[in-house]
Amino acid sequence: MLTPEQIMRHSGPNPDEDPWVDGPPAAEEIAVVDYDPAWADTYRTLAEEIRAALGDAVLALDHVGSTSVPGFAAKPIIDIDLTVASSSDEDRYVPGLERLGYRLTIREPSFHGHRCLQRSQPAVNLHVWSPDSPELVRHAILRDWLRERPDERERYAAAKAPAADGADGDMREYNLLKQDVIREIYGRAFRARGWVDPST
């Protein structure tokens, strides 16, 4: 079982690791749009397709990220966490997902074995993790915290537009520019659980 210390640790991939399966993506427009209630229905449809394709390889599926928070402006890309027995066992899940139109784009062994597969229609980031990844817990904590607190949604939303403007089409830079605000929100969520965030 993961400890609070493991969950609170702000970690990331080794900066010397090349995560791109087929090379880095081209710059793209980063658009943040008003919340669309259809996102929840889209997730449910996607989840049914993934479960049908992968069967018992799916240990858990979860709608995460900004599109999972009602009323929250977001990039119109559905983020999904998929838990499998071992994210490194790509033969167990990648072929089935490719038949659904997903493409493996990111492989980050140093970041809790993270893999990301993307699909363009509808736009999806499918994050694959092993059961011991603290990111699964962190994503759920942030989602639930934002769902319950309009003031936190406002703080986060206020960081999105300048981050999108400053990222020059680089999604990793966009995420980096929002990082401080997100970590502050995490800190409050952790303290509300009685945990002491080691970064504060």
BADOTOR-167843 format. One record per residue (C-alpha): residue in one letter; z, x negated, y negated. Coordinates in nm, 4 decimals. Layout:
residues N
<pt><voza>A</voza><pz>Z</pz><px>X</px><py>Y</py></pt>
...
END
This chain:
residues 200
<pt><voza>M</voza><pz>0.0000</pz><px>0.0000</px><py>0.0000</py></pt>
<pt><voza>L</voza><pz>-0.0868</pz><px>-0.1221</px><py>-0.3468</py></pt>
<pt><voza>T</voza><pz>0.1994</pz><px>-0.2106</px><py>-0.5792</py></pt>
<pt><voza>P</voza><pz>0.2170</pz><px>-0.1055</px><py>-0.9458</py></pt>
<pt><voza>E</voza><pz>0.1671</pz><px>-0.4706</px><py>-1.0389</py></pt>
<pt><voza>Q</voza><pz>-0.1604</pz><px>-0.4817</px><py>-0.8470</py></pt>
<pt><voza>I</voza><pz>-0.2803</pz><px>-0.1580</px><py>-1.0035</py></pt>
<pt><voza>M</voza><pz>-0.1882</pz><px>-0.2616</px><py>-1.3582</py></pt>
<pt><voza>R</voza><pz>-0.3591</pz><px>-0.6002</px><py>-1.3389</py></pt>
<pt><voza>H</voza><pz>-0.6702</pz><px>-0.6063</px><py>-1.5576</py></pt>
<pt><voza>S</voza><pz>-0.9120</pz><px>-0.7936</px><py>-1.3371</py></pt>
<pt><voza>G</voza><pz>-1.2841</pz><px>-0.8499</px><py>-1.3311</py></pt>
<pt><voza>P</voza><pz>-1.5533</pz><px>-1.0423</px><py>-1.1498</py></pt>
<pt><voza>N</voza><pz>-1.5787</pz><px>-1.4195</px><py>-1.1515</py></pt>
<pt><voza>P</voza><pz>-1.7858</pz><px>-1.5011</px><py>-1.4630</py></pt>
<pt><voza>D</voza><pz>-1.9750</pz><px>-1.7644</px><py>-1.2622</py></pt>
<pt><voza>E</voza><pz>-2.0814</pz><px>-1.5067</px><py>-1.0056</py></pt>
<pt><voza>D</voza><pz>-2.4332</pz><px>-1.3667</px><py>-1.0382</py></pt>
<pt><voza>P</voza><pz>-2.3856</pz><px>-0.9952</px><py>-0.9675</py></pt>
<pt><voza>W</voza><pz>-2.7485</pz><px>-0.8859</px><py>-0.9917</py></pt>
<pt><voza>V</voza><pz>-2.9206</pz><px>-0.8091</px><py>-0.6638</py></pt>
<pt><voza>D</voza><pz>-3.2706</pz><px>-0.8062</px><py>-0.8177</py></pt>
<pt><voza>G</voza><pz>-3.2059</pz><px>-0.9819</px><py>-1.1467</py></pt>
<pt><voza>P</voza><pz>-3.0431</pz><px>-0.8484</px><py>-1.4641</py></pt>
<pt><voza>P</voza><pz>-3.1682</pz><px>-0.5163</px><py>-1.5995</py></pt>
<pt><voza>A</voza><pz>-3.3777</pz><px>-0.4817</px><py>-1.9100</py></pt>
<pt><voza>A</voza><pz>-3.2107</pz><px>-0.3650</px><py>-2.2288</py></pt>
<pt><voza>E</voza><pz>-3.1839</pz><px>0.0131</px><py>-2.2495</py></pt>
<pt><voza>E</voza><pz>-3.0848</pz><px>0.2695</px><py>-2.5064</py></pt>
<pt><voza>I</voza><pz>-2.7163</pz><px>0.3523</px><py>-2.4792</py></pt>
<pt><voza>A</voza><pz>-2.6792</pz><px>0.7166</px><py>-2.5722</py></pt>
<pt><voza>V</voza><pz>-2.3421</pz><px>0.8921</px><py>-2.5922</py></pt>
<pt><voza>V</voza><pz>-2.3864</pz><px>1.2697</px><py>-2.5860</py></pt>
<pt><voza>D</voza><pz>-2.1623</pz><px>1.5760</px><py>-2.6004</py></pt>
<pt><voza>Y</voza><pz>-1.9963</pz><px>1.6865</px><py>-2.2788</py></pt>
<pt><voza>D</voza><pz>-2.2188</pz><px>1.8895</px><py>-2.0483</py></pt>
<pt><voza>P</voza><pz>-2.0430</pz><px>2.1312</px><py>-1.8074</py></pt>
<pt><voza>A</voza><pz>-2.3347</pz><px>2.0806</px><py>-1.5670</py></pt>
<pt><voza>W</voza><pz>-2.2066</pz><px>1.7287</px><py>-1.4925</py></pt>
<pt><voza>A</voza><pz>-1.9374</pz><px>1.8680</px><py>-1.2626</py></pt>
<pt><voza>D</voza><pz>-2.1957</pz><px>2.0680</px><py>-1.0663</py></pt>
<pt><voza>T</voza><pz>-2.4236</pz><px>1.7654</px><py>-1.0468</py></pt>
<pt><voza>Y</voza><pz>-2.1401</pz><px>1.5597</px><py>-0.9010</py></pt>
<pt><voza>R</voza><pz>-2.0663</pz><px>1.8231</px><py>-0.6361</py></pt>
<pt><voza>T</voza><pz>-2.4317</pz><px>1.8300</px><py>-0.5299</py></pt>
<pt><voza>L</voza><pz>-2.4465</pz><px>1.4503</px><py>-0.5149</py></pt>
<pt><voza>A</voza><pz>-2.1256</pz><px>1.4343</px><py>-0.3135</py></pt>
<pt><voza>E</voza><pz>-2.2599</pz><px>1.6813</px><py>-0.0584</py></pt>
<pt><voza>E</voza><pz>-2.5778</pz><px>1.4736</px><py>-0.0213</py></pt>
<pt><voza>I</voza><pz>-2.3840</pz><px>1.1496</px><py>0.0223</py></pt>
<pt><voza>R</voza><pz>-2.1509</pz><px>1.2988</px><py>0.2820</py></pt>
<pt><voza>A</voza><pz>-2.4464</pz><px>1.4411</px><py>0.4753</py></pt>
<pt><voza>A</voza><pz>-2.6268</pz><px>1.1069</px><py>0.4670</py></pt>
<pt><voza>L</voza><pz>-2.3341</pz><px>0.8827</px><py>0.5588</py></pt>
<pt><voza>G</voza><pz>-2.1157</pz><px>1.1048</px><py>0.7744</py></pt>
<pt><voza>D</voza><pz>-1.7842</pz><px>0.9498</px><py>0.8751</py></pt>
<pt><voza>A</voza><pz>-1.8655</pz><px>0.6277</px><py>0.6899</py></pt>
<pt><voza>V</voza><pz>-1.7393</pz><px>0.8145</px><py>0.3813</py></pt>
<pt><voza>L</voza><pz>-1.3635</pz><px>0.7757</px><py>0.3580</py></pt>
<pt><voza>A</voza><pz>-1.3437</pz><px>0.9268</px><py>0.0087</py></pt>
<pt><voza>L</voza><pz>-1.5620</pz><px>1.0315</px><py>-0.2836</py></pt>
<pt><voza>D</voza><pz>-1.4405</pz><px>1.0848</px><py>-0.6369</py></pt>
<pt><voza>H</voza><pz>-1.5998</pz><px>1.1805</px><py>-0.9679</py></pt>
<pt><voza>V</voza><pz>-1.4746</pz><px>0.9246</px><py>-1.2207</py></pt>
<pt><voza>G</voza><pz>-1.5707</pz><px>0.7935</px><py>-1.5610</py></pt>
<pt><voza>S</voza><pz>-1.6262</pz><px>0.9888</px><py>-1.8789</py></pt>
<pt><voza>T</voza><pz>-1.8488</pz><px>1.2581</px><py>-1.7273</py></pt>
<pt><voza>S</voza><pz>-1.5520</pz><px>1.3611</px><py>-1.5105</py></pt>
<pt><voza>V</voza><pz>-1.3422</pz><px>1.4531</px><py>-1.8172</py></pt>
<pt><voza>P</voza><pz>-1.4159</pz><px>1.8040</px><py>-1.9531</py></pt>
<pt><voza>G</voza><pz>-1.4865</pz><px>1.8082</px><py>-2.3253</py></pt>
<pt><voza>F</voza><pz>-1.5423</pz><px>1.4332</px><py>-2.3458</py></pt>
<pt><voza>A</voza><pz>-1.8566</pz><px>1.2766</px><py>-2.4924</py></pt>
<pt><voza>A</voza><pz>-2.0211</pz><px>1.0373</px><py>-2.2501</py></pt>
<pt><voza>K</voza><pz>-2.3326</pz><px>0.8573</px><py>-2.1449</py></pt>
<pt><voza>P</voza><pz>-2.5159</pz><px>1.1135</px><py>-1.9275</py></pt>
<pt><voza>I</voza><pz>-2.4687</pz><px>0.9061</px><py>-1.6131</py></pt>
<pt><voza>I</voza><pz>-2.2519</pz><px>1.0341</px><py>-1.3282</py></pt>
<pt><voza>D</voza><pz>-2.0036</pz><px>0.7732</px><py>-1.2073</py></pt>
<pt><voza>I</voza><pz>-1.8856</pz><px>0.8127</px><py>-0.8486</py></pt>
<pt><voza>D</voza><pz>-1.6365</pz><px>0.6082</px><py>-0.6492</py></pt>
<pt><voza>L</voza><pz>-1.7271</pz><px>0.5855</px><py>-0.2802</py></pt>
<pt><voza>T</voza><pz>-1.4655</pz><px>0.4456</px><py>-0.0439</py></pt>
<pt><voza>V</voza><pz>-1.5866</pz><px>0.2969</px><py>0.2839</py></pt>
<pt><voza>A</voza><pz>-1.4088</pz><px>0.0931</px><py>0.5520</py></pt>
<pt><voza>S</voza><pz>-1.5557</pz><px>-0.2309</px><py>0.4134</py></pt>
<pt><voza>S</voza><pz>-1.7801</pz><px>-0.2554</px><py>0.1103</py></pt>
<pt><voza>S</voza><pz>-1.9156</pz><px>-0.5844</px><py>0.2473</py></pt>
<pt><voza>D</voza><pz>-2.0626</pz><px>-0.3991</px><py>0.5476</py></pt>
<pt><voza>E</voza><pz>-2.3708</pz><px>-0.2912</px><py>0.3527</py></pt>
<pt><voza>D</voza><pz>-2.5656</pz><px>-0.1967</px><py>0.6663</py></pt>
<pt><voza>R</voza><pz>-2.3154</pz><px>0.0846</px><py>0.7167</py></pt>
<pt><voza>Y</voza><pz>-2.4044</pz><px>0.2676</px><py>0.3957</py></pt>
<pt><voza>V</voza><pz>-2.6915</pz><px>0.1149</px><py>0.1965</py></pt>
<pt><voza>P</voza><pz>-2.9824</pz><px>0.2363</px><py>0.4169</py></pt>
<pt><voza>G</voza><pz>-2.8573</pz><px>0.5958</px><py>0.4127</py></pt>
<pt><voza>L</voza><pz>-2.8146</pz><px>0.5876</px><py>0.0371</py></pt>
<pt><voza>E</voza><pz>-3.1572</pz><px>0.4321</px><py>-0.0140</py></pt>
<pt><voza>R</voza><pz>-3.3077</pz><px>0.7334</px><py>0.1606</py></pt>
<pt><voza>L</voza><pz>-3.1463</pz><px>0.9460</px><py>-0.1119</py></pt>
<pt><voza>G</voza><pz>-3.3068</pz><px>0.7389</px><py>-0.3868</py></pt>
<pt><voza>Y</voza><pz>-3.0226</pz><px>0.4951</px><py>-0.4589</py></pt>
<pt><voza>R</voza><pz>-3.0861</pz><px>0.1240</px><py>-0.5108</py></pt>
<pt><voza>L</voza><pz>-2.8296</pz><px>-0.1524</px><py>-0.4661</py></pt>
<pt><voza>T</voza><pz>-2.8170</pz><px>-0.3288</px><py>-0.8022</py></pt>
<pt><voza>I</voza><pz>-2.4781</pz><px>-0.5038</px><py>-0.8232</py></pt>
<pt><voza>R</voza><pz>-2.2856</pz><px>-0.7078</px><py>-0.5675</py></pt>
<pt><voza>E</voza><pz>-1.9515</pz><px>-0.8520</px><py>-0.6859</py></pt>
<pt><voza>P</voza><pz>-1.7500</pz><px>-0.9947</px><py>-0.3946</py></pt>
<pt><voza>S</voza><pz>-1.4987</pz><px>-1.1474</px><py>-0.6376</py></pt>
<pt><voza>F</voza><pz>-1.4208</pz><px>-0.8067</px><py>-0.7923</py></pt>
<pt><voza>H</voza><pz>-1.2526</pz><px>-0.6318</px><py>-0.5001</py></pt>
<pt><voza>G</voza><pz>-1.5829</pz><px>-0.6409</px><py>-0.3105</py></pt>
<pt><voza>H</voza><pz>-1.7472</pz><px>-0.4064</px><py>-0.5609</py></pt>
<pt><voza>R</voza><pz>-2.1006</pz><px>-0.2855</px><py>-0.5008</py></pt>
<pt><voza>C</voza><pz>-2.2946</pz><px>-0.0546</px><py>-0.7284</py></pt>
<pt><voza>L</voza><pz>-2.5969</pz><px>0.1515</px><py>-0.6346</py></pt>
<pt><voza>Q</voza><pz>-2.7940</pz><px>0.3346</px><py>-0.8987</py></pt>
<pt><voza>R</voza><pz>-3.0192</pz><px>0.6356</px><py>-0.8991</py></pt>
<pt><voza>S</voza><pz>-3.2378</pz><px>0.7480</px><py>-1.1863</py></pt>
<pt><voza>Q</voza><pz>-3.2829</pz><px>1.1227</px><py>-1.1218</py></pt>
<pt><voza>P</voza><pz>-3.0181</pz><px>1.2339</px><py>-1.1777</py></pt>
<pt><voza>A</voza><pz>-2.8727</pz><px>0.9218</px><py>-1.3373</py></pt>
<pt><voza>V</voza><pz>-2.5893</pz><px>0.7929</px><py>-1.1178</py></pt>
<pt><voza>N</voza><pz>-2.3742</pz><px>0.4820</px><py>-1.0862</py></pt>
<pt><voza>L</voza><pz>-2.2319</pz><px>0.4868</px><py>-0.7340</py></pt>
<pt><voza>H</voza><pz>-1.9469</pz><px>0.2354</px><py>-0.7054</py></pt>
<pt><voza>V</voza><pz>-1.8564</pz><px>0.1294</px><py>-0.3525</py></pt>
<pt><voza>W</voza><pz>-1.5082</pz><px>-0.0001</px><py>-0.2691</py></pt>
<pt><voza>S</voza><pz>-1.2920</pz><px>-0.0806</px><py>0.0301</py></pt>
<pt><voza>P</voza><pz>-0.9694</pz><px>0.1224</px><py>0.0658</py></pt>
<pt><voza>D</voza><pz>-0.7462</pz><px>-0.1547</px><py>-0.0708</py></pt>
<pt><voza>S</voza><pz>-0.9187</pz><px>-0.1747</px><py>-0.4098</py></pt>
<pt><voza>P</voza><pz>-0.6859</pz><px>-0.1110</px><py>-0.7052</py></pt>
<pt><voza>E</voza><pz>-0.9861</pz><px>0.0067</px><py>-0.9069</py></pt>
<pt><voza>L</voza><pz>-0.9882</pz><px>0.3311</px><py>-0.7096</py></pt>
<pt><voza>V</voza><pz>-0.6368</pz><px>0.4082</px><py>-0.8322</py></pt>
<pt><voza>R</voza><pz>-0.7018</pz><px>0.2850</px><py>-1.1849</py></pt>
<pt><voza>H</voza><pz>-1.0091</pz><px>0.5045</px><py>-1.2249</py></pt>
<pt><voza>A</voza><pz>-0.8172</pz><px>0.8132</px><py>-1.1129</py></pt>
<pt><voza>I</voza><pz>-0.5240</pz><px>0.7347</px><py>-1.3425</py></pt>
<pt><voza>L</voza><pz>-0.7506</pz><px>0.6960</px><py>-1.6466</py></pt>
<pt><voza>R</voza><pz>-0.9507</pz><px>1.0096</px><py>-1.5665</py></pt>
<pt><voza>D</voza><pz>-0.6428</pz><px>1.2270</px><py>-1.5181</py></pt>
<pt><voza>W</voza><pz>-0.4728</pz><px>1.0859</px><py>-1.8281</py></pt>
<pt><voza>L</voza><pz>-0.7755</pz><px>1.1646</px><py>-2.0437</py></pt>
<pt><voza>R</voza><pz>-0.8134</pz><px>1.5123</px><py>-1.8946</py></pt>
<pt><voza>E</voza><pz>-0.4623</pz><px>1.5997</px><py>-2.0053</py></pt>
<pt><voza>R</voza><pz>-0.4582</pz><px>1.4419</px><py>-2.3524</py></pt>
<pt><voza>P</voza><pz>-0.7057</pz><px>1.5334</px><py>-2.6301</py></pt>
<pt><voza>D</voza><pz>-0.5588</pz><px>1.2672</px><py>-2.8599</py></pt>
<pt><voza>E</voza><pz>-0.6423</pz><px>0.9931</px><py>-2.6107</py></pt>
<pt><voza>R</voza><pz>-0.9922</pz><px>1.1314</px><py>-2.5673</py></pt>
<pt><voza>E</voza><pz>-1.0371</pz><px>1.1122</px><py>-2.9444</py></pt>
<pt><voza>R</voza><pz>-0.9229</pz><px>0.7485</px><py>-2.9527</py></pt>
<pt><voza>Y</voza><pz>-1.1598</pz><px>0.6543</px><py>-2.6756</py></pt>
<pt><voza>A</voza><pz>-1.4483</pz><px>0.8560</px><py>-2.8202</py></pt>
<pt><voza>A</voza><pz>-1.4037</pz><px>0.6807</px><py>-3.1559</py></pt>
<pt><voza>A</voza><pz>-1.4692</pz><px>0.3475</px><py>-2.9830</py></pt>
<pt><voza>K</voza><pz>-1.7885</pz><px>0.4573</px><py>-2.8105</py></pt>
<pt><voza>A</voza><pz>-2.0318</pz><px>0.4906</px><py>-3.1013</py></pt>
<pt><voza>P</voza><pz>-1.9655</pz><px>0.1461</px><py>-3.2542</py></pt>
<pt><voza>A</voza><pz>-1.9725</pz><px>-0.0074</px><py>-2.9059</py></pt>
<pt><voza>A</voza><pz>-2.3106</pz><px>0.1522</px><py>-2.8352</py></pt>
<pt><voza>D</voza><pz>-2.4429</pz><px>0.0331</px><py>-3.1729</py></pt>
<pt><voza>G</voza><pz>-2.3146</pz><px>-0.3211</px><py>-3.1199</py></pt>
<pt><voza>A</voza><pz>-2.4241</pz><px>-0.3665</px><py>-2.7606</py></pt>
<pt><voza>D</voza><pz>-2.7968</pz><px>-0.3966</px><py>-2.8354</py></pt>
<pt><voza>G</voza><pz>-2.8862</pz><px>-0.2175</px><py>-2.5149</py></pt>
<pt><voza>D</voza><pz>-2.6652</pz><px>-0.4353</px><py>-2.2930</py></pt>
<pt><voza>M</voza><pz>-2.4423</pz><px>-0.2120</px><py>-2.0785</py></pt>
<pt><voza>R</voza><pz>-2.2013</pz><px>-0.4925</px><py>-1.9950</py></pt>
<pt><voza>E</voza><pz>-2.1598</pz><px>-0.5714</px><py>-2.3636</py></pt>
<pt><voza>Y</voza><pz>-2.1023</pz><px>-0.2011</px><py>-2.4317</py></pt>
<pt><voza>N</voza><pz>-1.8193</pz><px>-0.1969</px><py>-2.1790</py></pt>
<pt><voza>L</voza><pz>-1.6734</pz><px>-0.5176</px><py>-2.3196</py></pt>
<pt><voza>L</voza><pz>-1.6698</pz><px>-0.3779</px><py>-2.6740</py></pt>
<pt><voza>K</voza><pz>-1.4644</pz><px>-0.0785</px><py>-2.5537</py></pt>
<pt><voza>Q</voza><pz>-1.2307</pz><px>-0.2876</px><py>-2.3430</py></pt>
<pt><voza>D</voza><pz>-0.9374</pz><px>-0.3250</px><py>-2.5847</py></pt>
<pt><voza>V</voza><pz>-0.9152</pz><px>0.0498</px><py>-2.6488</py></pt>
<pt><voza>I</voza><pz>-0.9335</pz><px>0.1295</px><py>-2.2780</py></pt>
<pt><voza>R</voza><pz>-0.6608</pz><px>-0.1207</px><py>-2.1970</py></pt>
<pt><voza>E</voza><pz>-0.4366</pz><px>0.0290</px><py>-2.4658</py></pt>
<pt><voza>I</voza><pz>-0.4855</pz><px>0.3717</px><py>-2.3070</py></pt>
<pt><voza>Y</voza><pz>-0.4107</pz><px>0.2307</px><py>-1.9641</py></pt>
<pt><voza>G</voza><pz>-0.0925</pz><px>0.0776</px><py>-2.1032</py></pt>
<pt><voza>R</voza><pz>0.0353</pz><px>0.4151</px><py>-2.2220</py></pt>
<pt><voza>A</voza><pz>-0.0575</pz><px>0.5769</px><py>-1.8917</py></pt>
<pt><voza>F</voza><pz>0.1257</pz><px>0.3059</px><py>-1.6981</py></pt>
<pt><voza>R</voza><pz>0.4369</pz><px>0.3317</px><py>-1.9154</py></pt>
<pt><voza>A</voza><pz>0.4413</pz><px>0.7084</px><py>-1.8655</py></pt>
<pt><voza>R</voza><pz>0.4734</pz><px>0.6374</px><py>-1.4923</py></pt>
<pt><voza>G</voza><pz>0.7689</pz><px>0.4112</px><py>-1.5557</py></pt>
<pt><voza>W</voza><pz>0.5619</pz><px>0.0993</px><py>-1.4939</py></pt>
<pt><voza>V</voza><pz>0.5728</pz><px>-0.2053</px><py>-1.7176</py></pt>
<pt><voza>D</voza><pz>0.2233</pz><px>-0.3191</px><py>-1.8062</py></pt>
<pt><voza>P</voza><pz>0.2243</pz><px>-0.7011</px><py>-1.7773</py></pt>
<pt><voza>S</voza><pz>-0.0406</pz><px>-0.7292</px><py>-2.0517</py></pt>
<pt><voza>T</voza><pz>0.1822</pz><px>-0.5732</px><py>-2.3197</py></pt>
END
